[in-house]
Amino acid sequence: LVWPAVVSDNFKKSKELVQLVIEKKYKRLIVLSPPVTFSSTRIKRYEGLMDAIKTQEIELKEFIAPEAKDLDVDNSQFWNEILPLTQDHVKTAIYTFNGPLLFECIKFLKQNKLEIPKDIGLVGYDDLSWGEIMGPGITAVEQNLEKIGYVAVDTLIKEIEEKKITKELIMIPSKLIPRQSL
């Protein structure tokens, strides 16, 4: 850590989210994440995921997606690798590491006529307000982005006023919102 950071409790909530997938008896978890390297939030989400499955018998398939600005459901190379894993008879859930990726995944599932949760389970990090209204409702982690923003600004102002940089990690609690997508 080279400067202060204000983040959600990514490890803890990712672990809880994956534990919920395991409780629902899924046998395969497809993880869709933008590149993890150099992103502390994504690294912590990944570590929480790995901690949750370390003693479980669940097949893990990981896919590194393009960054959200470059991701399109019509990117056939990326999505075509995932499609066969959604069509065999293994009870499968998809875990997306951010909201834009979750949105593109929903479009992919609709295009391929895969019903949530009948054909595939779906969970995501970054509960956007539409997660609640998307039938059947997407199980997700809701970050308190407003509080993260306020605390970050307050921390920055304090650092400027005191002319001193602290290497502090400030954790803002998130909330797991179970819905009907599993």
N, C-alpha and C positions, 0 to 999 in steps of 0.2 A: 504494500500500500504506500503510495507516494504522496497522496493528498487525502482529504476527508472524502468519504463516500456515504451516500444515503441510499439504502437498498431495502427491498422487501426480504422476508425470511425465505429465500429461494430454496435452500436445502431442505428445510423442514416441510414446507408446503409441497414441494415436488415429491418428497418421500410419502407424505400423507396421501397425495393424489394417486400414486402408484400402488400404495397399500389398498386403496379402495378398488382399483382395477383387479388386484389379486383376490380380494374378498369376493368379488363378483365372479370369480372362477374363470377368468380369461386365461388362455394357454399361450397366447402370443401377444406381444406388445410391439407395435411399430412406433418408433420414435422419429418424429420429424423436427429437425432443428436447423436453423441457420448455422453457419460456421461457429463453433464453440470457442475456438482459439481467440485469446485476447478479450473475451467477454466474461467478466467475473460472474455476472448473473446467470449466464448460460452454463458456465462451469459448475456453479453451485446447484443448479437444477439437475444437471447430469449426475453430480455426486449423490444427490438425494435419491434420484432414480436408482442408481447402482446400489446404494445402501438398502433400499427397499427390496430389491430382487436377489440380493446376494445369497440368501438361503432358500429361495423359492425355485420351483421348477416351472419357469416360464421362459418361452423362447423370446429372445430380444432381437429385433431387426432395426438397425439404425440407418437413417438416411439424412445426409447433410443437404439441406435445401439451399438454393440461392438466397441471397438477402431478399427481404420482402419486396423491395422495389424492382427486383429482377425476376420475381416468381410469378408465373402465370399458369393457370390450370391447363393451358394448351401446350405447356412445355412437356411434350410427350416423353422425352427421354427420362426425366425425373419421375413422372407419374406412372409411366409404363412399367417401371421396375417395381412399383408398389402394387399395381393392380392384381397380379396373380396371387399375392398374399391375402387379398381380400375375397378371393373367389374359391379357395379350397374350403374344407370343412373344419378348420381349426378355429375355435372361438378366439377372435382377434379384436383388439382395441388399438386405436391410434392415439398417441399423445403428441400434441403439437406444443412447441416451446414458446410460441407467441401468438398474438391475436391475428396479424395478417396471414400467417401460415394456417391458422385455424380456419379463417375465412376461405382461403384457397382450397383447403382440404374439403370443406363442406361443398364447395362448387364441384370438386372432383367426384365426391361421393354421389351427388345428385346427377351429374353427367353419366355416371356409370350405373345409375338406378340401384344404388346400395342404400338400404334403409337403416337409419340409426334408431334404436340399438339392435333391431332384428337381425341385420346382416353384419353389422360391425359396431363396436363401441367407439365412442369418441370423447376425449377429454382434452382440455387445453389450459395453458397458462395465459394469463391476461384475460380475465373475463371482461369483455366489452359489453355494453348494455344490451346489444342484440343477442347475446348468448342465452338470455332468459326467454326471449320471444321466438328464437329459432326452434321450430318443432323438432324434436320433443323437449327441447331445453338442454343446453350443453353443460355438462359437469365441468367446472373450471375453478381456477384459483383467481380470486379478485385481489389485485394489489390496491393499496390505498395511495393512488398516484397523487392525489391532491396533498395529502400529508407529506409524502416523499418530497414533493415540490416545495412546500412551505419550509420544511426542515432544511432542505438543501440551500434555499435562499437565506434563511436565518444563519446557517452555518457559514456561508460565504461572507455575509455581511460582518459577522463576528470576526472572521479571519482577516478581513480587510481592515476593520477598525483596530484590531490588536496587532496588525502587521506580523502575524505569526501563523505559520501553517502547521496544523496538527494532522497526524496520520490516524484519524479516527474513523471507525466503521460504525455507522449508526443504522440499526436494523429497525424497520417499520413492519409490524405484524400484517400479514395478509389473511385472507379468509378463504377456506375451501367451501365451495358452493356445490353440493351434490344435486344433480338434476336427473332427468330420465335418459341420458345418453349412454348409460351403461346397463 
